[in-house]
């Protein structure tokens, strides 16, 4: 699908940004480029659609040399998403989505159908097509930026730190959404990021660069288990040791038993009684089909007990949960980034099956670093004795 053959970029003044890069990217593969500032990752991506010209070597897209193609036509055939989003403020959301289609002189009916089809992919109502960018949140605008790159159904999409400017919660949600979208659409994606957690979460292969050269190009699992050298180890960071354990990969392998719950139609008085009897300050809320629908804690009850009587009147419906088959490294990232004490675990029908706590992760880290059976108190005593 995409191949770099001895690709080099030398800027005016003699600075070499990329040195004899050789890399093959397969059709439908999601590849993340990452490395320190100035390593050449963004330059490499921008050479693909000729926003930056190649100094030497060849880039092939579907076997065709990009230098032999008209740069404007080339760019229209490749999706491109940037961090700044770049939506046209004077255009409606529909007009922004089908901008390239307009340039290609699509009929109005085709543009309308394509815009409606695409906006459904990211869970936004079709009514949003008549809105303007300033009427949408940052996360919603970024979704539109992604849809615009998909509008003409390009086989290849370039993404330059597309989620970097978003808040952590919105960023996590968009990453999850985009990962599912990629599996559904099977697009070839080149994704530049400075966030290693993002690269490990999204990519089929991670390409780590340094000084214009590829240091390691492997699956996230292989990089975590077998970093190529000391630079890769330091770039990954020791805190990711847990993610490289070959024997623990999914949430289901470490989750604990079902946490304490309350039914959504129960009274707040009953919820308080359960908290008191079980010595907890929060409860997960289930519906009649035993599906997870929210959570409630003592603070929520304290703020609402005078104006509400039932749990479903005040429970929090927006909350973090994961499926039992979710990758452990993704869940670790979410727990640490959001600072939550625990994450409920559900099955494919969203029925509660367990819980992952920060304490569970701490035990796993201890086992990873010091081995099973590590005695924390004994270790502390030894350090004090020294």
C-alpha positions in Angstrom: 0.0 0.0 0.0 2.7 2.5 1.1 6.4 2.1 0.7 9.4 4.3 1.5 12.6 3.4 -0.4 15.8 5.1 0.7 13.8 8.3 1.4 15.9 11.3 2.5 15.0 14.9 3.3 17.7 17.6 3.5 16.5 21.1 4.2 18.1 24.3 2.9 21.2 24.9 5.1 22.2 21.2 5.1 20.1 19.9 7.9 19.1 16.3 7.3 15.6 15.6 8.8 15.2 12.0 7.4 18.0 9.6 6.4 17.5 6.8 3.9 14.2 5.6 5.4 13.0 2.2 4.2 9.6 1.0 5.4 6.7 -0.9 4.0 3.1 -0.3 5.3 0.5 -2.8 4.5 -3.1 -2.1 3.3 -5.4 -1.5 6.2 -2.5 -1.1 8.7 -2.5 1.5 11.5 1.0 2.8 11.9 2.0 5.4 14.5 5.2 7.4 14.1 6.7 8.7 17.4 10.0 10.0 18.7 11.6 13.1 20.3 11.0 16.6 18.8 13.0 17.0 15.6 13.3 13.2 15.0 11.7 13.5 11.5 8.3 11.9 12.2 6.2 14.8 10.9 8.5 15.4 8.0 8.1 11.8 7.0 4.4 12.0 7.0 4.2 15.2 5.1 6.4 13.8 2.3 3.7 11.3 1.6 1.2 13.9 0.3 4.0 16.2 -1.0 3.4 18.9 1.5 7.2 18.5 1.9 9.3 17.5 -1.2 11.6 14.5 -1.0 15.3 15.2 -1.5 16.2 11.7 -2.5 14.6 8.3 -2.7 11.0 7.1 -3.6 7.6 6.9 -1.9 5.1 4.5 -3.5 1.4 4.6 -2.9 -0.3 1.6 -4.4 2.9 1.0 -6.4 2.8 4.5 -8.0 5.7 7.0 -7.4 4.2 10.1 -5.8 6.7 12.3 -7.6 5.1 11.3 -10.9 1.7 12.5 -9.8 0.1 15.9 -9.7 0.4 17.1 -6.1 -3.1 18.6 -6.0 -4.7 15.4 -7.2 -2.5 13.4 -4.9 -3.6 15.4 -1.8 -7.3 15.1 -2.8 -6.9 11.3 -2.9 -5.3 11.1 0.6 -7.2 12.0 3.8 -5.5 14.5 6.1 -6.3 15.3 9.7 -4.4 17.9 11.8 -4.4 19.0 15.4 -5.8 22.4 14.6 -8.8 20.7 12.8 -9.0 23.5 10.2 -12.7 23.6 9.7 -14.0 26.5 7.6 -15.9 28.8 10.1 -18.2 30.2 7.4 -19.3 26.8 6.2 -21.9 24.5 7.7 -20.8 21.1 9.1 -22.1 19.4 6.0 -20.2 21.7 3.7 -17.0 21.1 5.8 -17.4 17.3 5.6 -17.9 17.2 1.8 -15.4 20.0 1.0 -13.2 17.8 -1.1 -16.3 16.3 -2.8 -17.3 19.9 -3.7 -13.9 20.5 -5.3 -14.4 17.2 -7.2 -17.8 18.6 -8.4 -20.0 16.0 -6.8 -23.7 16.5 -7.3 -25.6 18.0 -4.4 -27.5 14.7 -3.8 -24.3 12.8 -3.5 -22.9 15.3 -1.0 -26.0 15.2 1.1 -26.1 11.4 1.3 -22.4 11.1 2.1 -22.6 13.7 4.8 -25.5 11.9 6.5 -23.8 8.6 6.2 -20.6 9.8 7.8 -22.0 11.8 10.7 -23.8 8.7 11.9 -20.4 6.9 12.1 -19.4 9.2 15.0 -22.7 9.2 16.9 -23.7 12.8 16.0 -27.3 13.6 14.9 -27.9 14.5 11.3 -29.3 17.9 12.6 -25.7 18.9 13.3 -25.1 19.1 9.5 -26.8 22.5 9.4 -24.8 23.9 12.3 -21.6 25.9 12.1 -18.2 24.9 13.7 -18.5 27.4 16.6 -21.7 25.7 17.7 -19.8 22.4 18.4 -17.5 21.4 21.2 -13.8 20.8 20.6 -14.3 17.0 20.6 -17.2 17.3 18.2 -15.2 19.5 15.8 -12.4 17.0 15.8 -14.9 14.3 14.9 -15.9 16.4 11.9 -12.2 16.8 10.9 -11.9 13.1 10.8 -15.1 12.7 8.8 -13.8 15.3 6.2 -10.7 13.1 5.7 -13.0 10.1 5.1 -15.5 11.9 2.8 -14.1 10.8 -0.6 -13.3 7.3 0.8 -9.5 7.5 0.5 -7.5 4.3 1.0 -4.8 6.2 2.9 -5.3 8.7 5.7 -2.5 10.9 7.3 -3.1 12.2 10.9 -0.8 14.7 12.5 -1.4 14.7 16.3 -5.2 15.0 15.7 -6.2 14.6 19.4 -3.3 16.5 21.0 -5.2 19.7 21.8 -8.1 18.0 23.5 -8.7 17.4 27.3 -7.8 13.9 28.6 -11.3 12.6 28.9 -12.4 13.8 25.4 -9.1 12.5 24.0 -9.7 9.0 25.5 -13.2 8.9 24.2 -12.1 9.9 20.7 -9.3 7.4 20.7 -11.7 4.6 21.5 -14.2 5.8 18.9 -11.5 6.1 16.2 -10.0 2.7 17.0 -13.5 1.1 16.5 -14.0 3.1 13.3 -10.6 1.9 11.9 -11.5 -1.7 12.5 -14.8 -1.2 10.7 -13.4 0.8 7.7 -10.0 -0.9 7.3 -8.2 2.3 6.2 -4.5 2.5 6.0 -3.5 5.2 8.5 -0.2 7.0 9.2 -0.6 8.7 12.6 2.0 11.0 14.1 2.0 11.5 17.9 4.3 12.5 20.7 2.2 10.5 23.2 3.5 6.9 23.7 0.4 5.8 25.5 -1.6 6.9 22.5 0.7 5.1 20.1 0.5 1.9 22.1 -3.2 2.0 22.3 -4.0 2.7 18.7 -1.3 1.3 16.5 -0.9 -2.1 14.8 2.8 -1.1 14.5 4.7 1.7 16.2 7.6 3.3 14.4 10.1 4.9 16.8 12.4 7.5 15.2 15.5 9.3 16.4 17.6 11.7 14.4 15.8 11.0 11.2 16.2 7.2 11.4 13.9 4.3 12.4 15.1 2.8 15.7 12.4 0.2 16.0 9.2 -0.6 14.0 7.2 -3.3 15.7 3.8 -4.2 17.2 3.1 -2.5 20.6 3.4 -5.8 22.4 6.8 -6.6 20.8 8.2 -3.1 21.6 7.1 -3.4 25.2 8.5 -6.9 25.7 11.7 -6.5 23.6 12.8 -2.9 23.2 15.5 -2.7 20.6 18.0 -0.7 22.7 18.5 1.5 25.7 17.0 4.6 23.9 13.7 2.7 23.3 13.7 1.5 26.9 14.1 5.1 28.2 11.6 6.5 25.7 9.0 3.9 26.8 9.6 4.6 30.5 9.8 2.1 33.4 6.2 2.8 34.4 5.1 0.8 31.3 6.7 -2.4 32.5 3.3 -3.7 33.5 2.1 -3.3 29.9 4.8 -5.7 28.6 4.0 -8.7 30.8 3.3 -11.5 28.3 1.1 -13.4 30.8 -1.3 -10.6 31.5 -2.9 -8.8 28.6 -6.7 -8.3 29.2 -8.8 -6.8 32.0 -10.6 -10.1 32.5 -7.3 -11.7 33.7 -6.9 -9.4 36.7 -10.5 -8.1 37.6 -11.8 -8.8 41.0 -15.3 -10.1 42.0 -18.5 -8.2 41.4 -18.6 -4.9 43.3 -21.4 -3.7 45.6 -24.4 -2.5 43.6 -27.9 -0.9 44.0 -30.9 -1.1 41.6 -31.8 2.1 39.7 -35.4 2.1 41.1 -34.2 1.7 44.7 -34.6 4.6 47.2 -31.8 6.9 48.2 -32.5 5.7 51.8 -31.8 2.1 50.8 -28.6 3.2 48.9 -27.3 4.9 52.1 -28.1 1.7 54.1 -26.1 -0.4 51.7 -23.2 1.9 51.9 -23.3 1.9 55.7 -23.6 -1.9 56.0 -20.9 -2.6 53.4 -18.5 0.2 54.6 -18.3 1.9 51.1 -18.9 5.4 49.9 -20.1 4.6 46.4 -22.3 2.1 44.5 -22.6 1.0 40.9 -26.2 1.1 39.6 -27.9 -1.7 37.7 -31.2 -1.8 35.8 -33.8 -4.6 35.9 -31.7 -6.6 33.3 -28.6 -6.3 35.6 -26.9 -4.0 33.1 -24.7 -1.2 34.3 -26.3 2.2 33.9 -24.5 4.5 36.3 -23.0 5.1 39.8 -23.9 7.0 42.9 -21.8 8.1 45.9 -22.3 9.7 49.2 -21.6 13.2 47.8 -24.3 12.9 45.2 -26.8 11.7 47.8 -25.8 14.5 50.2 -26.4 17.1 47.5 -29.8 15.7 46.4 -31.5 14.0 49.3 -33.9 16.9 49.9 -35.2 17.0 46.3 -35.1 13.4 45.2 -36.1 10.0 46.5 -34.9 7.4 43.9 -31.4 6.4 42.8 -32.2 6.9 39.1 -33.2 10.5 39.7 -29.6 11.6 40.8 -27.2 8.9 39.6 -24.3 9.8 37.4 -24.8 8.4 33.9 -21.5 9.5 32.4 -18.7 7.3 33.8 -15.7 5.2 32.9 -16.2 1.4 32.3 -14.4 -1.2 30.3 -15.2 -4.6 28.7 -13.5 -7.7 30.1 -11.7 -8.3 26.8 -10.2 -4.8 26.8 -6.4 -4.6 26.7 -4.9 -4.1 30.1 -2.5 -1.5 28.9 -5.4 0.7 27.7 -7.2 0.4 31.0 -4.1 1.2 33.0 -3.7 4.4 30.9 -7.3 5.4 31.6 -7.2 4.7 35.3 -4.0 6.7 35.8 -4.9 9.6 33.5 -8.3 10.1 35.0 -7.3 9.4 38.6 -10.2 7.1 39.4 -10.1 4.6 42.2 -11.7 1.8 40.2 -13.2 0.9 36.9 -16.2 -1.4 36.5 -15.9 -4.3 34.0 -18.8 -5.4 31.8 -19.4 -8.1 29.3 -20.6 -7.6 25.7 -24.2 -7.0 26.9 -23.0 -4.4 29.4 -23.7 -6.6 32.4 -21.4 -6.1 35.3 -18.9 -8.9 35.8 -16.1 -7.4 37.9 -14.0 -4.5 38.9 -10.4 -3.3 38.4 -8.9 -1.2 41.2 -5.8 0.9 41.6 -4.7 -1.6 44.3 -5.0 -4.4 41.8 -2.7 -2.6 39.4 -0.2 -1.8 42.2 0.0 -5.5 43.1 0.6 -6.3 39.4 3.4 -3.7 39.2 5.1 -5.2 42.3 4.9 -8.7 40.8 6.3 -7.3 37.5 9.3 -5.5 39.0 10.2 -7.8 42.0 8.5 -11.1 41.1 5.6 -13.0 42.5 5.4 -13.2 46.3 7.2 -9.9 46.8 6.8 -8.8 50.4 6.4 -5.0 50.4 6.9 -4.7 54.2 10.0 -6.9 54.2 11.4 -4.8 51.3 10.8 -1.6 53.3 12.4 -3.0 56.4 15.5 -4.0 54.5 15.8 -0.5 53.0 15.5 1.1 56.4 18.2 -1.3 57.8 20.5 -0.1 55.1 
